[in-house]
C-alpha cells in the first residue's frame, strides 16, 4: 500500500510542478468600437461583399509584393560586401583554374599510356 502511494505521489509531482510554472495569458480586448461601420445584425448584399473582398485581395497582393521587394533589397544589401570581395578574387581564381586545366591535359594521356604499358607487361611476363 505504501508503495502505491509513493508511486502515485511520484507520478503526480510533475503535474503539480508544471501547473505552478504556467502563466495566465492576458485577456484579449475585443474591439467593441466598430471602425469599419459594419452592423452585425444587418444583411449585406452579395455584390457589396464581393466588392469588399476584391478590394481586400488587391491590398493583400500589393502588400505581399512590397514586402517581397523590401526583403529582396535587404538581402541584396546584406550580400553586397561579399559580392565585392568575390569580384576582387575572381581573376586570381580564373588564372588558377587555367593552370589546373593545363596540368590536367597531361594527366589523361599519361593514364592511357600507363594502362597500355601495364597490359603489355602483363602479357610479356605471363608467358
MDTraj code that builds the backbone (N, CA, C; nanometers):
import mdtraj as md
import numpy as np

residues = "UNK UNK UNK UNK UNK UNK UNK UNK UNK UNK UNK UNK UNK UNK UNK UNK UNK UNK UNK UNK UNK UNK UNK UNK UNK UNK UNK UNK UNK UNK UNK UNK UNK UNK UNK UNK UNK UNK UNK UNK UNK UNK UNK UNK UNK UNK UNK UNK UNK UNK UNK UNK UNK UNK UNK UNK UNK UNK UNK UNK UNK UNK UNK UNK UNK UNK UNK UNK UNK UNK UNK UNK UNK UNK UNK UNK UNK UNK UNK UNK UNK UNK UNK UNK UNK UNK UNK UNK UNK UNK UNK UNK UNK UNK UNK UNK UNK UNK UNK UNK UNK UNK UNK UNK UNK UNK UNK UNK UNK UNK UNK UNK UNK UNK UNK UNK UNK UNK UNK UNK UNK UNK UNK UNK UNK UNK UNK".split()
xyz = np.array([
    [0.0810, -0.1183, 0.0000],
    [0.0000, 0.0000, 0.0000],
    [0.0861, 0.1257, 0.0000],
    [0.1945, 0.1219, 0.0780],
    [0.2843, 0.2370, 0.0832],
    [0.3521, 0.2570, -0.0520],
    [0.3818, 0.1448, -0.1188],
    [0.4458, 0.1520, -0.2498],
    [0.3532, 0.2195, -0.3515],
    [0.2246, 0.1907, -0.3454],
    [0.1283, 0.2528, -0.4375],
    [0.1177, 0.4028, -0.4121],
    [0.1164, 0.4415, -0.2855],
    [0.1088, 0.5842, -0.2523],
    [0.2348, 0.6570, -0.2988],
    [0.3488, 0.5935, -0.2801],
    [0.4744, 0.6526, -0.3223],
    [0.4780, 0.6685, -0.4741],
    [0.4367, 0.5641, -0.5439],
    [0.4335, 0.5677, -0.6899],
    [0.3366, 0.6745, -0.7400],
    [0.2195, 0.6835, -0.6783],
    [0.1206, 0.7833, -0.7161],
    [0.1728, 0.9251, -0.6907],
    [0.2392, 0.9458, -0.5800],
    [0.2933, 1.0788, -0.5500],
    [0.4055, 1.1150, -0.6471],
    [0.4858, 1.0173, -0.6869],
    [0.5925, 1.0430, -0.7841],
    [0.5335, 1.0793, -0.9197],
    [0.4245, 1.0137, -0.9595],
    [0.3623, 1.0420, -1.0878],
    [0.2883, 1.1754, -1.0885],
    [0.2328, 1.2161, -0.9772],
    [0.1569, 1.3412, -0.9719],
    [0.2451, 1.4635, -0.9483],
    [0.3635, 1.4425, -0.8958],
    [0.4528, 1.5536, -0.8673],
    [0.4865, 1.6365, -0.9920],
    [0.5203, 1.5754, -1.1073],
    [0.5480, 1.6581, -1.2270],
    [0.4274, 1.7417, -1.2706],
    [0.3079, 1.6892, -1.2540],
    [0.1896, 1.7666, -1.2914],
    [0.1746, 1.8899, -1.2038],
    [0.2008, 1.8745, -1.0764],
    [0.1916, 1.9887, -0.9866],
    [0.2985, 2.0925, -1.0182],
    [0.4177, 2.0445, -1.0527],
    [0.5264, 2.1363, -1.0868],
    [0.4920, 2.2122, -1.2147],
    [0.4395, 2.1427, -1.3148],
    [0.4042, 2.2087, -1.4400],
    [0.2946, 2.3120, -1.4191],
    [0.1982, 2.2815, -1.3354],
    [0.0911, 2.3770, -1.3089],
    [0.1426, 2.5011, -1.2378],
    [0.2448, 2.4877, -1.1590],
    [0.2954, 2.6038, -1.0877],
    [0.3738, 2.6975, -1.1803],
    [0.4256, 2.6444, -1.2935],
    [0.5021, 2.7272, -1.3857],
    [0.4177, 2.7862, -1.4980],
    [0.2942, 2.7483, -1.5114],
    [0.2128, 2.8017, -1.6206],
    [0.1790, 2.9475, -1.5956],
    [0.1672, 3.0200, -1.7016],
    [0.1351, 3.1615, -1.6929],
    [-0.0057, 3.1835, -1.7470],
    [-0.0733, 3.2780, -1.6894],
    [-0.2049, 3.3112, -1.7418],
    [-0.1872, 3.4180, -1.8483],
    [-0.2548, 3.3991, -1.9590],
    [-0.2464, 3.4941, -2.0680],
    [-0.3400, 3.6112, -2.0400],
    [-0.2980, 3.7292, -2.0772],
    [-0.3883, 3.8430, -2.0592],
    [-0.5095, 3.8274, -2.1506],
    [-0.6216, 3.8671, -2.1021],
    [-0.7429, 3.8534, -2.1823],
    [-0.7390, 3.9529, -2.2962],
    [-0.7797, 3.9049, -2.4120],
    [-0.7789, 3.9928, -2.5281],
    [-0.8938, 4.0918, -2.5175],
    [-0.8627, 4.2110, -2.5557],
    [-0.9660, 4.3138, -2.5509],
    [-1.0366, 4.3144, -2.6852],
    [-1.1628, 4.2811, -2.6831],
    [-1.2366, 4.2788, -2.8087],
    [-1.2639, 4.4212, -2.8524],
    [-1.2643, 4.4384, -2.9800],
    [-1.2850, 4.5708, -3.0365],
    [-1.4352, 4.5988, -3.0387],
    [-1.4819, 4.6604, -2.9348],
    [-1.6252, 4.6900, -2.9287],
    [-1.6586, 4.8077, -3.0190],
    [-1.5608, 4.8907, -3.0448],
    [-1.5832, 5.0047, -3.1325],
    [-1.5719, 4.9574, -3.2764],
    [-1.6737, 4.9794, -3.3546],
    [-1.6771, 4.9313, -3.4911],
    [-1.6111, 5.0347, -3.5808],
    [-1.4875, 5.0072, -3.6227],
    [-1.4114, 5.1018, -3.7045],
    [-1.4555, 5.1012, -3.8500],
    [-1.5181, 4.9931, -3.8936],
    [-1.5491, 4.9785, -4.0352],
    [-1.6926, 5.0165, -4.0697],
    [-1.7714, 5.0481, -3.9717],
    [-1.9100, 5.0859, -3.9981],
    [-1.9971, 4.9679, -4.0370],
    [-1.9589, 4.8498, -3.9914],
    [-2.0369, 4.7299, -4.0239],
    [-2.1316, 4.7015, -3.9084],
    [-2.2562, 4.6822, -3.9433],
    [-2.3556, 4.6485, -3.8425],
    [-2.3759, 4.4975, -3.8443],
    [-2.3466, 4.4274, -3.7347],
    [-2.3538, 4.2807, -3.7341],
    [-2.4947, 4.2270, -3.7586],
    [-2.5957, 4.3003, -3.7227],
    [-2.7324, 4.2497, -3.7360],
    [-2.7852, 4.2633, -3.8786],
    [-2.7238, 4.3457, -3.9602],
    [-2.7758, 4.3754, -4.0927],
    [-2.7265, 4.2739, -4.1952],
    [-2.8093, 4.2419, -4.2915],
    [-2.7714, 4.1545, -4.4015],
    [-2.7214, 4.2405, -4.5165],
    [-2.6041, 4.2100, -4.5681],
    [-2.5452, 4.2879, -4.6759],
    [-2.5620, 4.2137, -4.8074],
    [-2.5796, 4.2877, -4.9165],
    [-2.5943, 4.2218, -5.0471],
    [-2.4624, 4.1573, -5.0905],
    [-2.4742, 4.0519, -5.1676],
    [-2.3575, 3.9769, -5.2133],
    [-2.2627, 4.0602, -5.2957],
    [-2.3153, 4.1536, -5.3771],
    [-2.2289, 4.2368, -5.4610],
    [-2.1368, 4.3241, -5.3752],
    [-2.1901, 4.3758, -5.2647],
    [-2.1086, 4.4583, -5.1750],
    [-2.0006, 4.3743, -5.1082],
    [-2.0367, 4.2542, -5.0669],
    [-1.9394, 4.1645, -5.0039],
    [-1.8302, 4.1272, -5.1037],
    [-1.8690, 4.0954, -5.2287],
    [-1.7696, 4.0623, -5.3308],
    [-1.6778, 4.1804, -5.3596],
    [-1.7341, 4.3004, -5.3661],
    [-1.6532, 4.4192, -5.3905],
    [-1.5523, 4.4402, -5.2781],
    [-1.5968, 4.4240, -5.1543],
    [-1.5065, 4.4385, -5.0403],
    [-1.3974, 4.3315, -5.0413],
    [-1.4350, 4.2105, -5.0795],
    [-1.3358, 4.1027, -5.0849],
    [-1.2337, 4.1287, -5.1954],
    [-1.2760, 4.1825, -5.3095],
    [-1.1820, 4.2145, -5.4171],
    [-1.0862, 4.3245, -5.3746],
    [-1.1391, 4.4249, -5.3049],
    [-1.0527, 4.5322, -5.2551],
    [-0.9496, 4.4761, -5.1571],
    [-0.9959, 4.3889, -5.0672],
    [-0.9045, 4.3285, -4.9695],
    [-0.7994, 4.2440, -5.0398],
    [-0.8395, 4.1701, -5.1437],
    [-0.7445, 4.0867, -5.2169],
    [-0.6394, 4.1724, -5.2878],
    [-0.6798, 4.2834, -5.3469],
    [-0.5854, 4.3730, -5.4123],
    [-0.4866, 4.4316, -5.3121],
    [-0.5372, 4.4704, -5.1964],
    [-0.4489, 4.5251, -5.0935],
    [-0.3504, 4.4201, -5.0435],
    [-0.3967, 4.2973, -5.0317],
    [-0.3082, 4.1880, -4.9887],
    [-0.1991, 4.1656, -5.0933],
    [-0.2373, 4.1650, -5.2214],
    [-0.1388, 4.1453, -5.3278],
    [-0.0325, 4.2545, -5.3265],
    [-0.0752, 4.3795, -5.3134],
    [0.0233, 4.4879, -5.3117],
    [0.1114, 4.4803, -5.1877],
    [0.0529, 4.4419, -5.0740],
    [0.1325, 4.4314, -4.9511],
    [0.2369, 4.3212, -4.9632],
    [0.1982, 4.2078, -5.0223],
    [0.2927, 4.0972, -5.0394],
    [0.4028, 4.1366, -5.1370],
    [0.3666, 4.2041, -5.2453],
    [0.4660, 4.2468, -5.3437],
    [0.5656, 4.3451, -5.2820],
    [0.5153, 4.4401, -5.2044],
    [0.6029, 4.5372, -5.1395],
    [0.6930, 4.4695, -5.0360],
    [0.6381, 4.3748, -4.9611],
    [0.7189, 4.3045, -4.8610],
    [0.8283, 4.2225, -4.9282],
    [0.7955, 4.1595, -5.0420],
    [0.8951, 4.0818, -5.1156],
    [1.0066, 4.1734, -5.1658],
    [0.9678, 4.2903, -5.2187],
    [1.0676, 4.3844, -5.2694],
    [1.1572, 4.4343, -5.1567],
    [1.1012, 4.4613, -5.0413],
    [1.1814, 4.5066, -4.9277],
    [1.2776, 4.3970, -4.8816],
    [1.2299, 4.2736, -4.8790],
    [1.3162, 4.1615, -4.8404],
    [1.4281, 4.1411, -4.9394],
    [1.3974, 4.1577, -5.0690],
    [1.4990, 4.1438, -5.1725],
    [1.6051, 4.2515, -5.1565],
    [1.5623, 4.3749, -5.1312],
    [1.6573, 4.4847, -5.1128],
    [1.7460, 4.4599, -4.9903],
    [1.6862, 4.4115, -4.8824],
    [1.7633, 4.3860, -4.7606],
    [1.8674, 4.2771, -4.7853],
    [1.8286, 4.1714, -4.8553],
    [1.9231, 4.0637, -4.8839],
    [2.0336, 4.1114, -4.9766],
    [1.9970, 4.1942, -5.0721],
    [2.0973, 4.2471, -5.1643],
    [2.1990, 4.3325, -5.0900],
    [2.1517, 4.4160, -5.0002],
    [2.2436, 4.4995, -4.9219],
    [2.3296, 4.4162, -4.8278],
    [2.2729, 4.3061, -4.7795],
    [2.3481, 4.2212, -4.6870],
    [2.4643, 4.1518, -4.7580],
    [2.4428, 4.1073, -4.8823],
    [2.5457, 4.0305, -4.9521],
    [2.6297, 4.1145, -5.0472],
    [2.6099, 4.2441, -5.0510],
    [2.6873, 4.3302, -5.1386],
    [2.8370, 4.3292, -5.1054],
    [2.8788, 4.3377, -4.9781],
    [3.0236, 4.3311, -4.9489],
    [3.0862, 4.1983, -4.9916],
    [3.0126, 4.0896, -4.9748],
    [3.0657, 3.9595, -5.0147],
    [3.0820, 3.9529, -5.1660],
    [2.9869, 4.0115, -5.2378],
    [2.9958, 4.0150, -5.3834],
    [3.1166, 4.0951, -5.4286],
    [3.1437, 4.2058, -5.3628],
    [3.2607, 4.2869, -5.3975],
    [3.3900, 4.2098, -5.3746],
    [3.3969, 4.1369, -5.2642],
    [3.5194, 4.0597, -5.2380],
    [3.5351, 3.9459, -5.3384],
    [3.4245, 3.8889, -5.3840],
    [3.4343, 3.7834, -5.4855],
    [3.4800, 3.8398, -5.6190],
    [3.4365, 3.9612, -5.6505],
    [3.4815, 4.0233, -5.7759],
    [3.6310, 4.0523, -5.7728],
    [3.6827, 4.0793, -5.6553],
    [3.8260, 4.1056, -5.6424],
    [3.9051, 3.9762, -5.6612],
    [3.8577, 3.8672, -5.6052],
    [3.9322, 3.7404, -5.6125],
    [3.9034, 3.6621, -5.7401],
    [3.8064, 3.7048, -5.8194],
    [3.7686, 3.6302, -5.9399],
    [3.8827, 3.6149, -6.0400],
    [3.9581, 3.7194, -6.0746],
    [4.0674, 3.6999, -6.1716],
    [4.1730, 3.6010, -6.1237],
    [4.2052, 3.6049, -5.9955],
    [4.3052, 3.5112, -5.9429],
    [4.2533, 3.3678, -5.9519],
    [4.1254, 3.3490, -5.9248],
    [4.0689, 3.2144, -5.9332],
    [4.0629, 3.1654, -6.0776],
    [4.0376, 3.2564, -6.1709],
    [4.0362, 3.2166, -6.3122],
    [4.1747, 3.1729, -6.3581],
    [4.2781, 3.2458, -6.3163],
    [4.4143, 3.2067, -6.3519],
    [4.4507, 3.0703, -6.2943],
    [4.4116, 3.0484, -6.1709],
    [4.4409, 2.9193, -6.1082],
    [4.3671, 2.8055, -6.1794],
    [4.2457, 2.8310, -6.2223],
    [4.1685, 2.7307, -6.2958],
    [4.2349, 2.6983, -6.4290],
    [4.2828, 2.7993, -6.4987],
    [4.3510, 2.7760, -6.6259],
    [4.4781, 2.6938, -6.6058],
    [4.5526, 2.7210, -6.4996],
    [4.6730, 2.6419, -6.4699],
    [4.6374, 2.4960, -6.4432],
    [4.5313, 2.4755, -6.3678],
    [4.4899, 2.3381, -6.3379],
    [4.4438, 2.2657, -6.4636],
    [4.3780, 2.3381, -6.5550],
    [4.3352, 2.2759, -6.6802],
    [4.4562, 2.2333, -6.7633],
    [4.5604, 2.3183, -6.7663],
    [4.6820, 2.2837, -6.8414],
    [4.7504, 2.1624, -6.7803],
    [4.7501, 2.1529, -6.6477],
    [4.8109, 2.0368, -6.5813],
    [4.7325, 1.9101, -6.6098],
    [4.6007, 1.9223, -6.6158],
    [4.5190, 1.8020, -6.6346],
    [4.5235, 1.7516, -6.7784],
    [4.5711, 1.8349, -6.8726],
    [4.5844, 1.7881, -7.0109],
    [4.6855, 1.6737, -7.0209],
    [4.7853, 1.6758, -6.9349],
    [4.8868, 1.5714, -6.9382],
    [4.8455, 1.4489, -6.8573],
    [4.7446, 1.4606, -6.7799],
    [4.7036, 1.3516, -6.6926],
    [4.6397, 1.2371, -6.7710],
    [4.5439, 1.2686, -6.8584],
    [4.4728, 1.1618, -6.9292],
    [4.5614, 1.0840, -7.0260],
    [4.6440, 1.1474, -7.1047],
    [4.7333, 1.0660, -7.1898],
    [4.8285, 0.9800, -7.1073],
    [4.8756, 1.0350, -6.9968],
    [4.9664, 0.9570, -6.9126],
    [4.8937, 0.8363, -6.8532],
    [4.7707, 0.8534, -6.8182],
    [4.6945, 0.7412, -6.7634],
    [4.6715, 0.6351, -6.8700],
    [4.6423, 0.6778, -6.9922],
    [4.6219, 0.5823, -7.1015],
    [4.7486, 0.5052, -7.1337],
    [4.8597, 0.5773, -7.1392],
    [4.9886, 0.5128, -7.1685],
    [5.0236, 0.4138, -7.0578],
    [5.0007, 0.4504, -6.9345],
    [5.0288, 0.3604, -6.8221],
    [4.9424, 0.2347, -6.8302],
    [4.8176, 0.2504, -6.8677],
    [4.7277, 0.1351, -6.8781],
    [4.7755, 0.0395, -6.9869],
    [4.8075, 0.0950, -7.1038],
    [4.8524, 0.0110, -7.2154],
    [4.9846, -0.0573, -7.1793],
    [5.0776, 0.0157, -7.1166],
    [5.2062, -0.0417, -7.0768],
    [5.1856, -0.1539, -6.9756],
    [5.1013, -0.1333, -6.8799],
    [5.0737, -0.2374, -6.7811],
    [5.0103, -0.3597, -6.8444],
    [4.9220, -0.3397, -6.9406],
    [4.8569, -0.4505, -7.0102],
    [4.9601, -0.5311, -7.0895],
    [5.0503, -0.4613, -7.1614],
    [5.1537, -0.5303, -7.2395],
    [5.2526, -0.6035, -7.1493],
    [5.2918, -0.5403, -7.0386],
    [5.3838, -0.6065, -6.9461],
    [5.3202, -0.7308, -6.8859],
    [5.1929, -0.7272, -6.8623],
    [5.1235, -0.8441, -6.8099],
    [5.1330, -0.9623, -6.9063],
    [5.1133, -0.9360, -7.0369],
    [5.1208, -1.0430, -7.1353],
    [5.2644, -1.0909, -7.1579],
    [5.3614, -1.0001, -7.1448],
    [5.5006, -1.0398, -7.1634],
    [5.5472, -1.1309, -7.0503],
    [5.5108, -1.0975, -6.9268],
    [5.5582, -1.1766, -6.8142],
    [5.4674, -1.2941, -6.7821],
    [5.3511, -1.2984, -6.8394],
    [5.2600, -1.4084, -6.8123],
    [5.3025, -1.5345, -6.8839],
    [5.3801, -1.5207, -6.9889],
    [5.4248, -1.6387, -7.0659],
    [5.5329, -1.7074, -7.0002],
])
top = md.Topology()
chain = top.add_chain()
for i, resn in enumerate(residues, 1):
    res = top.add_residue(resn, chain, resSeq=i)
    for name in ("N", "CA", "C"):
        top.add_atom(name, md.element.get_by_symbol(name[0]), res)
traj = md.Trajectory(xyz[None], top)
